[in-house]
Amino acid sequence: MSTFSIFLVLITIVCFLLIVVIMVQNPKGGGLSSTIGGSQMLGGVQKTTDFLDKSTWTLATILIALILLSSLSFTGSLSDTDSKIIEKTEAATPSVPAPAVPAQNAPAATNSAK
């Protein structure tokens, strides 16, 4: 298993976790914090919102770091390095040298001194 494949699996896991954390949040302030109830519960409402906010930013940062690291580890062995378009255009247009344009000789200027 190559390093790129490992990064791909890690990126997929982080994406899934990020989706779950974002779906738990409610844009109007409800979400998981409203289902817990009052502040008597473990951590309270404010702590839940802080945890979800910090976990969202942390997962997003990890995702960006993994993407950058995976691009550095990508060797290009999965992609086709030969360009089919360039080969087709080279085969379609034969290489014919451009016709040589003869240089026109300018008449020699005669300087007549008076």
Z-matrix of the N, CA and C atoms (Angstrom, degrees):
N
C 1 1.457
C 2 1.533 1 107.89
N 3 1.310 2 115.89 1 126.29
C 4 1.463 3 120.17 2 -176.06
C 5 1.525 4 111.13 3 -79.60
N 6 1.306 5 115.00 4 167.10
C 7 1.472 6 119.79 5 179.21
C 8 1.510 7 110.64 6 -65.24
N 9 1.316 8 117.06 7 -35.36
C 10 1.461 9 120.01 8 179.24
C 11 1.522 10 110.43 9 -63.92
N 12 1.327 11 118.09 10 -38.54
C 13 1.461 12 121.23 11 178.61
C 14 1.527 13 111.35 12 -66.50
N 15 1.319 14 116.20 13 -36.93
C 16 1.464 15 119.93 14 177.24
C 17 1.524 16 109.94 15 -64.89
N 18 1.328 17 116.77 16 -44.57
C 19 1.459 18 120.25 17 177.47
C 20 1.526 19 111.01 18 -62.53
N 21 1.319 20 117.01 19 -37.40
C 22 1.459 21 120.86 20 179.43
C 23 1.520 22 111.47 21 -63.74
N 24 1.323 23 117.29 22 -41.31
C 25 1.470 24 121.25 23 177.35
C 26 1.525 25 110.21 24 -65.99
N 27 1.331 26 117.66 25 -43.78
C 28 1.468 27 120.90 26 179.34
C 29 1.525 28 111.68 27 -64.17
N 30 1.325 29 117.17 28 -39.95
C 31 1.470 30 120.87 29 177.84
C 32 1.522 31 110.31 30 -63.28
N 33 1.329 32 117.52 31 -40.19
C 34 1.459 33 121.23 32 178.98
C 35 1.526 34 111.08 33 -64.26
N 36 1.322 35 117.45 34 -42.17
C 37 1.467 36 121.01 35 179.36
C 38 1.525 37 110.72 36 -64.76
N 39 1.339 38 116.76 37 -44.86
C 40 1.466 39 120.27 38 179.61
C 41 1.523 40 110.93 39 -64.43
N 42 1.323 41 117.58 40 -38.19
C 43 1.470 42 120.81 41 177.24
C 44 1.526 43 110.93 42 -62.61
N 45 1.319 44 116.53 43 -43.46
C 46 1.460 45 120.10 44 178.78
C 47 1.534 46 110.57 45 -62.35
N 48 1.330 47 117.31 46 -45.40
C 49 1.469 48 120.60 47 178.67
C 50 1.524 49 111.57 48 -63.31
N 51 1.312 50 117.19 49 -38.79
C 52 1.455 51 121.04 50 178.86
C 53 1.527 52 111.16 51 -65.45
N 54 1.322 53 116.88 52 -39.17
C 55 1.465 54 120.48 53 176.95
C 56 1.523 55 110.30 54 -63.48
N 57 1.329 56 116.79 55 -43.05
C 58 1.468 57 120.31 56 -179.78
C 59 1.525 58 110.55 57 -63.14
N 60 1.333 59 117.45 58 -45.33
C 61 1.466 60 120.55 59 -178.48
C 62 1.525 61 110.77 60 -64.84
N 63 1.322 62 117.55 61 -39.72
C 64 1.465 63 120.11 62 179.73
C 65 1.525 64 111.12 63 -69.58
N 66 1.321 65 117.56 64 -37.93
C 67 1.469 66 120.07 65 179.84
C 68 1.523 67 111.96 66 -68.62
N 69 1.339 68 118.23 67 -27.14
C 70 1.456 69 121.06 68 178.91
C 71 1.529 70 110.28 69 -70.73
N 72 1.322 71 116.42 70 -31.07
C 73 1.467 72 120.13 71 -178.65
C 74 1.517 73 110.47 72 -75.01
N 75 1.329 74 115.64 73 153.20
C 76 1.454 75 122.25 74 175.43
C 77 1.520 76 107.19 75 -119.52
N 78 1.324 77 118.78 76 129.80
C 79 1.459 78 119.89 77 -176.33
C 80 1.528 79 113.91 78 -64.14
N 81 1.318 80 118.43 79 -21.08
C 82 1.456 81 121.32 80 -178.31
C 83 1.528 82 112.08 81 -94.53
N 84 1.315 83 118.30 82 9.06
C 85 1.449 84 120.25 83 177.15
C 86 1.516 85 113.34 84 97.17
N 87 1.302 86 118.69 85 1.68
C 88 1.456 87 121.11 86 179.05
C 89 1.506 88 110.26 87 -88.16
N 90 1.313 89 116.88 88 -112.56
C 91 1.455 90 121.85 89 177.01
C 92 1.509 91 112.28 90 67.92
N 93 1.307 92 117.02 91 -143.59
C 94 1.449 93 122.57 92 -177.73
C 95 1.520 94 111.35 93 -65.44
N 96 1.325 95 117.39 94 -33.31
C 97 1.459 96 120.12 95 -178.08
C 98 1.525 97 111.70 96 -66.82
N 99 1.329 98 119.17 97 -29.66
C 100 1.462 99 120.19 98 179.95
C 101 1.523 100 111.70 99 -79.70
N 102 1.312 101 117.91 100 -24.12
C 103 1.463 102 119.59 101 179.81
C 104 1.517 103 112.27 102 -81.10
N 105 1.322 104 117.92 103 -17.75
C 106 1.458 105 120.61 104 -179.67
C 107 1.523 106 110.37 105 -71.78
N 108 1.303 107 116.95 106 -38.81
C 109 1.458 108 118.88 107 179.11
C 110 1.505 109 111.55 108 111.78
N 111 1.287 110 117.13 109 -132.44
C 112 1.457 111 121.95 110 -175.80
C 113 1.508 112 112.32 111 -89.67
N 114 1.309 113 113.48 112 -169.65
C 115 1.454 114 119.16 113 -177.97
C 116 1.519 115 111.92 114 -81.05
N 117 1.348 116 117.86 115 -2.90
C 118 1.452 117 119.27 116 178.05
C 119 1.525 118 111.80 117 -72.98
N 120 1.320 119 117.43 118 -19.51
C 121 1.454 120 120.46 119 -179.25
C 122 1.529 121 109.89 120 -71.97
N 123 1.301 122 114.80 121 169.49
C 124 1.463 123 120.97 122 -177.02
C 125 1.524 124 110.58 123 -63.53
N 126 1.295 125 117.32 124 115.77
C 127 1.455 126 121.44 125 177.45
C 128 1.511 127 113.43 126 88.45
N 129 1.295 128 120.16 127 -33.22
C 130 1.457 129 122.13 128 -178.93
C 131 1.513 130 112.22 129 81.18
N 132 1.335 131 114.37 130 176.81
C 133 1.462 132 121.24 131 -176.04
C 134 1.523 133 111.24 132 -70.51
N 135 1.308 134 116.83 133 -43.73
C 136 1.457 135 120.04 134 -177.22
C 137 1.526 136 111.64 135 -64.71
N 138 1.319 137 116.60 136 -38.27
C 139 1.465 138 120.12 137 -179.99
C 140 1.530 139 110.56 138 -66.34
N 141 1.345 140 117.03 139 -37.18
C 142 1.469 141 120.38 140 178.77
C 143 1.516 142 110.85 141 -65.22
N 144 1.338 143 116.45 142 -43.72
C 145 1.461 144 120.19 143 179.10
C 146 1.521 145 110.46 144 -64.02
N 147 1.332 146 117.16 145 -41.85
C 148 1.468 147 120.55 146 177.92
C 149 1.527 148 111.09 147 -63.01
N 150 1.335 149 116.57 148 -41.84
C 151 1.460 150 120.19 149 179.78
C 152 1.526 151 111.27 150 -63.64
N 153 1.334 152 116.83 151 -44.19
C 154 1.466 153 119.89 152 -179.98
C 155 1.522 154 111.14 153 -66.11
N 156 1.331 155 116.55 154 -38.37
C 157 1.457 156 120.20 155 179.03
C 158 1.527 157 111.12 156 -66.28
N 159 1.326 158 116.87 157 -46.03
C 160 1.468 159 120.63 158 179.65
C 161 1.521 160 111.74 159 -66.62
N 162 1.332 161 117.06 160 -37.84
C 163 1.466 162 119.08 161 179.90
C 164 1.532 163 111.00 162 -69.48
N 165 1.330 164 117.26 163 -33.19
C 166 1.464 165 120.07 164 176.97
C 167 1.526 166 110.23 165 -64.18
N 168 1.321 167 116.75 166 -48.30
C 169 1.461 168 120.39 167 -179.66
C 170 1.522 169 111.71 168 -66.08
N 171 1.331 170 116.54 169 -37.84
C 172 1.465 171 120.04 170 179.32
C 173 1.527 172 110.94 171 -65.52
N 174 1.332 173 116.66 172 -46.15
C 175 1.465 174 119.57 173 179.79
C 176 1.525 175 111.42 174 -65.29
N 177 1.331 176 116.85 175 -37.31
C 178 1.471 177 119.64 176 178.01
C 179 1.528 178 110.90 177 -65.38
N 180 1.318 179 116.82 178 -39.35
C 181 1.465 180 120.50 179 178.01
C 182 1.530 181 111.12 180 -66.52
N 183 1.329 182 116.05 181 -42.46
C 184 1.463 183 120.27 182 177.46
C 185 1.527 184 110.63 183 -62.45
N 186 1.335 185 116.61 184 -40.15
C 187 1.465 186 121.02 185 179.45
C 188 1.527 187 111.10 186 -62.07
N 189 1.321 188 117.43 187 -45.53
C 190 1.462 189 120.95 188 179.87
C 191 1.530 190 110.35 189 -64.42
N 192 1.330 191 116.52 190 -41.70
C 193 1.471 192 119.90 191 178.96
C 194 1.527 193 111.15 192 -63.59
N 195 1.331 194 117.07 193 -41.92
C 196 1.463 195 120.22 194 179.03
C 197 1.528 196 111.62 195 -65.05
N 198 1.316 197 116.26 196 -38.19
C 199 1.465 198 119.98 197 179.28
C 200 1.529 199 110.03 198 -65.16
N 201 1.337 200 116.67 199 -43.74
C 202 1.464 201 119.50 200 179.04
C 203 1.526 202 111.56 201 -65.80
N 204 1.316 203 117.01 202 -41.49
C 205 1.465 204 120.01 203 178.80
C 206 1.528 205 111.71 204 -66.87
N 207 1.331 206 116.62 205 -36.36
C 208 1.461 207 118.79 206 179.23
C 209 1.522 208 111.41 207 -68.93
N 210 1.329 209 116.34 208 -32.98
C 211 1.468 210 117.94 209 177.70
C 212 1.523 211 110.92 210 -69.15
N 213 1.331 212 117.17 211 -29.89
C 214 1.456 213 119.65 212 176.76
C 215 1.527 214 111.65 213 -73.67
N 216 1.327 215 116.56 214 -31.79
C 217 1.466 216 119.83 215 -177.98
C 218 1.526 217 112.55 216 -86.45
N 219 1.322 218 117.70 217 -7.56
C 220 1.460 219 121.31 218 -178.11
C 221 1.517 220 109.51 219 -73.92
N 222 1.323 221 115.80 220 122.42
C 223 1.461 222 120.45 221 -177.78
C 224 1.518 223 112.78 222 -96.76
N 225 1.305 224 117.54 223 -12.56
C 226 1.449 225 120.51 224 -179.70
C 227 1.507 226 113.31 225 87.51
N 228 1.329 227 118.21 226 9.89
C 229 1.459 228 120.49 227 -178.29
C 230 1.526 229 111.57 228 -73.46
N 231 1.328 230 116.77 229 -18.35
C 232 1.464 231 119.29 230 179.64
C 233 1.519 232 112.18 231 -83.77
N 234 1.315 233 117.43 232 -19.03
C 235 1.453 234 119.97 233 -177.25
C 236 1.520 235 110.46 234 -100.62
N 237 1.304 236 114.75 235 160.54
C 238 1.459 237 121.16 236 178.12
C 239 1.516 238 108.13 237 -86.53
N 240 1.305 239 116.22 238 117.81
C 241 1.461 240 119.53 239 -175.54
C 242 1.513 241 112.43 240 -83.27
N 243 1.313 242 118.13 241 -18.83
C 244 1.456 243 120.76 242 179.47
C 245 1.523 244 109.15 243 -83.88
N 246 1.302 245 115.52 244 135.36
C 247 1.453 246 120.64 245 -179.81
C 248 1.526 247 109.12 246 -93.18
N 249 1.315 248 115.43 247 117.66
C 250 1.463 249 119.76 248 179.45
C 251 1.525 250 111.13 249 -74.87
N 252 1.323 251 117.24 250 -29.07
C 253 1.461 252 120.53 251 -178.16
C 254 1.523 253 110.17 252 -67.31
N 255 1.318 254 116.31 253 -43.07
C 256 1.462 255 119.27 254 -179.78
C 257 1.520 256 110.34 255 -66.06
N 258 1.335 257 117.24 256 -39.72
C 259 1.461 258 119.84 257 178.97
C 260 1.519 259 111.09 258 -64.56
N 261 1.324 260 118.77 259 -38.87
C 262 1.462 261 121.81 260 -179.75
C 263 1.519 262 111.16 261 -68.00
N 264 1.326 263 117.26 262 -42.07
C 265 1.462 264 118.53 263 -179.21
C 266 1.517 265 111.57 264 -70.24
N 267 1.327 266 117.43 265 -33.03
C 268 1.460 267 119.35 266 177.11
C 269 1.519 268 111.08 267 -69.70
N 270 1.326 269 117.14 268 -35.30
C 271 1.459 270 120.37 269 179.51
C 272 1.523 271 110.89 270 -74.45
N 273 1.326 272 117.92 271 -32.06
C 274 1.458 273 121.38 272 -177.25
C 275 1.525 274 111.51 273 -75.92
N 276 1.293 275 118.33 274 -35.47
C 277 1.458 276 120.55 275 -179.04
C 278 1.517 277 108.77 276 -108.45
N 279 1.328 278 116.55 277 108.08
C 280 1.466 279 118.48 278 178.91
C 281 1.523 280 109.61 279 -68.44
N 282 1.283 281 114.29 280 146.92
C 283 1.463 282 118.36 281 -178.45
C 284 1.524 283 109.26 282 -82.36
N 285 1.300 284 116.22 283 105.68
C 286 1.461 285 123.22 284 178.34
C 287 1.514 286 106.51 285 -111.37
N 288 1.308 287 116.90 286 128.91
C 289 1.471 288 117.17 287 179.81
C 290 1.520 289 110.82 288 -66.39
N 291 1.281 290 115.44 289 146.56
C 292 1.457 291 120.58 290 179.81
C 293 1.521 292 109.05 291 -68.09
N 294 1.334 293 116.60 292 142.61
C 295 1.468 294 118.30 293 -179.96
C 296 1.530 295 109.84 294 -65.23
N 297 1.294 296 112.77 295 138.68
C 298 1.464 297 118.18 296 -178.68
C 299 1.517 298 109.03 297 -77.16
N 300 1.305 299 115.83 298 129.02
C 301 1.466 300 120.70 299 177.76
C 302 1.516 301 107.13 300 -92.41
N 303 1.355 302 116.12 301 118.87
C 304 1.467 303 117.08 302 -179.06
C 305 1.522 304 110.38 303 -66.98
N 306 1.297 305 113.98 304 138.99
C 307 1.464 306 118.74 305 179.32
C 308 1.520 307 108.11 306 -75.01
N 309 1.301 308 116.75 307 132.45
C 310 1.465 309 120.81 308 179.74
C 311 1.519 310 108.18 309 -83.83
N 312 1.277 311 112.62 310 130.31
C 313 1.464 312 117.48 311 179.29
C 314 1.514 313 108.95 312 -80.62
N 315 1.265 314 115.18 313 125.01
C 316 1.457 315 119.54 314 177.63
C 317 1.519 316 108.00 315 -81.83
N 318 1.294 317 116.10 316 138.86
C 319 1.479 318 117.72 317 178.79
C 320 1.524 319 110.33 318 -63.53
N 321 1.270 320 113.86 319 142.59
C 322 1.449 321 118.68 320 -178.43
C 323 1.514 322 108.95 321 -66.83
N 324 1.251 323 114.92 322 134.75
C 325 1.469 324 119.15 323 -179.27
C 326 1.525 325 108.76 324 -79.17
N 327 1.284 326 113.79 325 131.33
C 328 1.459 327 118.52 326 178.65
C 329 1.511 328 108.72 327 -100.12
N 330 1.233 329 113.76 328 122.39
C 331 1.459 330 118.77 329 177.74
C 332 1.542 331 107.16 330 -100.58
N 333 1.263 332 114.08 331 109.45
C 334 1.469 333 116.74 332 178.38
C 335 1.533 334 107.68 333 -100.51
N 336 1.241 335 113.39 334 124.75
C 337 1.453 336 118.19 335 -179.86
C 338 1.514 337 109.19 336 -93.14
N 339 1.265 338 117.47 337 132.05
C 340 1.469 339 121.86 338 -178.98
C 341 1.470 340 110.31 339 -108.49
